[in-house]
């Protein structure tokens, strides 16, 4: 009987040790999975940040080209308006005065 109780206690101790080992293995596996998930997340975030930086650079260049084009058009329009003003100001003044006076 003593031998039977001893074997039951030993089996119980072995089962508890095995259960503890399984818990530790499961915890290590969980930590490894969490680390891999963080690494994958960080890689995707780094890739996204790099893509954003590339897009920002592209958009900055595109905006700069458009700004240059618009500025050139505005400068051209300003030159034409000044030229029209210089050529026609006396005639315009005379025309305004004649319409007002009568």
Beta strands, then each sheet from edge to edge (+ up, - down):
end
